[in-house]
Amino acid sequence: MDYAETRELIRLRYELRHLLIYRTAEATEAARAVLARISALVATDAEEAATIGPEIARWQVSLSLTA
C-alpha cells in the first residue's frame, strides 16, 4: 500500500468508529459502504488483507452486519 492508501485506510477506520456510536439505519448503510471500501482497498495487498480480515469481521459483529 502506498501512503495515500494508508491514509485513506486510517480515515475509514476513524469513520467506522463514529458510525458505531450512532447505530442508526443510515449509519448501518454507511458502515456497509465503508467496509466494502476497506475490503477493496486492501484487496491488492495480501499482507494487509490478512491483517484487516479479522478487523472487518469484528466491525461487522459490532455493527450487527452479519445478518
Long-range contacts (C-beta under 8 A, 24 or more apart in sequence): 1-41, 1-42, 1-45, 1-48, 5-41, 8-41, 9-38, 9-41, 9-42, 9-48, 9-52, 12-37, 12-38, 12-41, 13-38, 16-59, 16-63, 19-63, 20-59, 20-62, 20-63, 23-63, 27-63, 28-63, 28-64, 28-65, 31-59, 31-63, 31-65, 32-65, 35-59, 35-60, 35-65
